């Protein structure tokens, strides 16, 4: 199947290139940020981690015509004071290619082939970059059907190649309501057959907006991977959120496994590429260096969490946001604990000028028993300057 998708995209590419004009329009863009932060007692050892780092992303797109584009995104990172770009001389070796793909449209079909990014189920299943292909079928004014192949691990000599296959139709029910059902197959040959079936719901209005996600995770983990016995996967995740004026909130629940000794896998299986950021301390947040001990961070499994927050603009260029989170493990950890704790986050965003922002962040976690470590509560403070262009 993946050869068919790649071949189809390749044929479209050849056809469009053959008909392309010699003139190429170049488009540039990018993102830059520098941040400094301190994280105290995140590991429960009364220790402090502090650093300043910077990131630059440069975007270049070659537009051959309205039906053919070549997209590239590059990234450079440096931690101040390290020996790979952050020291005297700033001679770094951290340049990397994030994306490099062709974007081809033929009739009602658009295809992307190469290194690119995707989001499935808001990140509860996948939010990352990958090598592969996506075919977008325009089925009318209200329906688009993306079909994706993502290469996860290519070990064809050993016979256990791993790929993701996904179908993710986007259905515009009305100007206010959008549905996004999806089915993703995680095929690790010789190890497991893991499936995710779910749906996203989005509603947007002038005074209120809301969203919801429900995912059922099922399949089989083979005996070789599961230490001698096959295991049936039966797990689920649900999440919802809203925004009404200055008030916003969300909650999510991902099942855990109450008995690791039986043959069933009931904890929501974390796919490679799953990433959902939430609270500043427990869920990585802006300074995504580490999460507090005991928290699954951005890999959502065996956890439930709820949030309520307020966002206000006391002046034109200043936005203030405050959030309160509570989180707990669904099933107790190895020590019989489940409470991660109460977290309070505060953020101030000031628009220095167009596209240039300053963020100031402070967060405090009243740690529960499942936040492993000592008696001290984790604290985070930091600042970030960011530029988009």
N, C-alpha and C positions, 0 to 999 in steps of 0.2 A: 504493500500500500504506500509506504513512504517513497518507494522508487517511482510510483505513478505520480504522486503529488510533485516530487522534485522534477520529474520529466515534463509534466504539464507546465510548471513554472518556467523551466528552461526553454521550452518551445515558444512560450509567450515572449520571453526575453529576446530570443533570436529574431522573432517576427517584428517586434517593436524596434529593435536596434537597426534592423534592415531598412525600416521606413523613417528613422530619425533624421532630423536635419543636423547639419554639421555644427550649428551653433548650440552652445550649452550655456544655460543660465545657472550661475552659482549663487547659492544661498548659504549664509553663515549665521550662527547663533551660538549660545552657550550658557554656562552657569558657573559661578564662582562663589565660594564661601570660605571664610576663615572663622574658626570658633575656638573658644577657650572654656574649659569646664573643670569642675572638681567633683569627684564622687567619693563619698565618705561612708564607710561601713557597708559597702555593697556585698562584701564577701563574709561579713560577720566576724571579721578579725581585727576590728578597730583600726583598719588601715584606710589610707587616703590615696586615691589615684587622681592625678591632675595632668592635663596636657593641653597644648595648643596645636591645632592641625589646620591644614588647608586642602581644598579640592578645587580643581579646575576641570570643566568639561567643555569641549569645543565641538560644535556641530557643523558638518558640511554636507550639503545636498547638491548633487549635480542634476539639474532638471533638463533632460533632453527634449521632452515635450510633455504635454498634459497627461500622457499615458505611460511615461517611463521616467523613473527617478532612481538615482543611486545615492543611498543615504549612509552617512558615516558619522559616528560619534566617538570621540577620543577622551581619555581621562588621565589626569595626573594628580597624585596624592603625595603629601609630605607631612610628617610630624615634626614640629619644631624641635631641633636639637638632636634628631637621629642622624645616622650616618648615610642615609639614602635620600638626600635632597633637603634635609632640614638643618644641616650643619653649615659651617663656614665654607663658602664656595658654592653651596646649593646645587651640587652636581648629582642629580637624582637619576635613578634607573627604574622609575615607577610608572612610566608611560604605558598605557594599555589601550587596546581597542575594545570599546563597549559594544558598538553596533557597526555592522557593515553588511548592507543588504540591498537588493534591487526591489523596486516597487513598480509593478507592471499592471496596467488595466487593459483588458480586452473585452469590449461589450459590457455585459453586466457582471463580469468577474474580475476581481482585483487580487493579485498574488504578491506575497513578499517572500523572498528566498535569501537565506543567509543568517547572519548573527543579528538578533533582534530581541525585543522584549515583549512580554505579555502579562496580563493580569486575568486570573480565573477566580471567580467567587470572592472578589474584593481582596484577594491575597490569602484567604483561608485555605485555598488549595495551592495557588501559585501566584507569585509576583516576583519575577526575576527575568534575567536575560537567558537566551538559549540559542542553539544552532538548530535550524530546521526551516520549515516552510508553513505559511498560513495562506489559505485560499478563502477569500471573502466573496460569497455569492449574493448578489443583490436580487432578492426575490420579490421586489416591488417597493413601493414607497414606504412601507411600514415594517419590512422584514429583511434582515441581513443575516446570512448564515456563515460564520467563520468555521473552517475546518483546519485543524492544526496538527502538525507532526513536530514533536520536540525530541531531539536526541539527548538522552540522559547519560548513557554509558555504553560505548561501543567496544565490545570485546568479542568480536565475531569468531575469533580463533577458538575461544573457549566455549562458544555457543550460548552465552548468557547476555546478549545484547539487551539493553533496557531503553525503552522509548515510551513517550507519552503520546496518546492519540486523543483528540478532543473535538467535539462538535458543540458549538456555543451560540445558538441563534439568538438574535436580539430583536424583540418584537415591540414595536411602538404601538401600544394600545390606543393612546390618545396623546395630546400635547402634554398631559400631566403624568401619564402612567407608562412605564416601560417594564417589560418582563424579559428576563434573560435565563432561560433554562440551559443546562449544560450536562454533558456526560464526558468524563475523562477516564481513560483506561491507562493505568500504569502497568505496563507489561515488562516484567523482568524475567526473561526466559530462563527457566531452570530454577527460579526462586519463588516468584509469586505472581498472581493475577489480582490486581488491586483496582477497584472501581470507585468512582465518585459520581453520584447522580444528584443534581440539586437545581435550585432556582433562586435567582435574585429578583427582588421586587423594588422598584423605585417610584416614588410619587413626589412631584414637585408642585408647589402652589405658592401664591403670593405671601400667605401668612404662615404656612406650615409645609414642611417637607419630611418625608419619612422613607425608610428603607428596611428591607428584611432579607434574610438569607436562610435557606434550609438545605442541608447536605446529608445524604445517606451514603455511608462508606461501607462497601461490601467486597467480598472476594475470598481468595484462599492463599494462605502462606504455606509453601510446600514443606515437607518433612525435613529436607536437608537444611533449609534456612531456620526451621523452628525446632532444632535439636531433637529430631527423631519422630515427630508426629505432625500431621497436617493440622492447620488451624484455620477455622472459618472466621472471616472478618465480619463483624456486625457492629457498626459504630455510627455516630451521628453528631452533627453540629448545627446549632441554630443561633442566629444573631439578629438584632434589630436596633434601629436608631432613629432619632428624630431631631428636628430643629424647628423651634417656634419662637420667632422674634429673637430676643437675646438668649433664650434658653436652649440648650442642646443636651442630648444624652444618648447612651447606647448600652447594650448588654449583650453578652454572648455566653454560650454554654457548649463545651465539647466533652463528649463522654470519656470516661476513664475505664480502666479494667479493675474489677473488684476481686478477681481471682486469677493470678498469673499461672496457677497450677493446672487450670483446665485447658481444653483444646480451643477455646474461643478467644478471639482477639476483640475486645470490646472498647478499647481506647481508640480514639480517632487517630488514624495513621497519618503522621506528618510526612507529606510528600517532599522530595527534594525540590527546593524552590518555593516552598510555602513561606510567607512572610506577611504578618499582620502586626503593624505597630499600634500601640494603644497608650498606656500610661507612661509618664516620663521615666519613672524608676523601674517599675515592674515590667513595662512593655517596650523598653528601649527609647522611645520618644525621639526628641531632636538630637540628643547626644548619644547615638546608638553604639556606644563602645561596649557596654555590658548591662545586664539586668541584675536586680537584686537576687541574692542566693535563694534557690528554691523555686523561683518563678520560671515558667517555660519561655519567657521573653516573647519573641515574635512567632514562635512555633506553638500554635494553639492546639493543645490537647490536654485532657484531664484537668480542665479549669473552667470555672465560671466567674464572670466579672461584670460589674455594673458601674455606670458612670452618670453623673449629672454635672452640668457646667453652665457657665454664663459667659457671654462675650459682649462687651460694650465698647463704644467708641466715644470717649469723652471729648475728643477733638479730631479734626479732619485727618491728621497723619498718625494718630495713636490708637491702637487697638489693645484692649486688656481682656485676658481670658483666665478664668479660674475653673478648675475641675476637681471633683472629688470622686475617687475610685474605691470600690471594695472588691477584693478578689479572694477566692478560695479554691483549693484543689477539689475536684469532684470526688475522687477516692483518696484515702489517706496515703501519705508517703511511707517509706520504710520504717519511720519512727512513730507512726500512728498519728501524725499531725496533718491538718488540712488548711488552716487559716493562713493566708499570705499577708493580709492586713488592710489597713485604711491608708490611702495615699491622697495627698493634697498637692496640686500643681498650680503654679501661677506663671503666666507668660505675658510680657508686654512687647508689642511689635510697633516700632516707629519707622515710618517711611521717610528716610533721609532725603531721598529724591526719587524720581520715577525709576522703578525696577531695583532700587538699592534700599535694603531693609536692615534694621537692627532688631534682634530678638534678645530679650533678657528673660532667663528662666530660673525659677526656684522650685524645688520639690522636696517633700518630706513624707516618709513612709513610717507610719506607726506599725511596726512589724508584728505579724502574727507568729504562732509557733512554727508554721511551715516555712517561714523565711529563715533558712538555716543560718546558724552562727551564734554570735554572742548576744548580749542583752541590748546593744546599741541599735538605734533606728537609722536606716540609711537616709542620707541627705545628698541632694544634688543642686549645684548652682553653676550657671554658665552664661555665656553671651555668644551670639553668632551674628556676623555681618555677611549678607548674601546679595548677590547680583545676578539678575537674569537678563539676557539680551538676545 
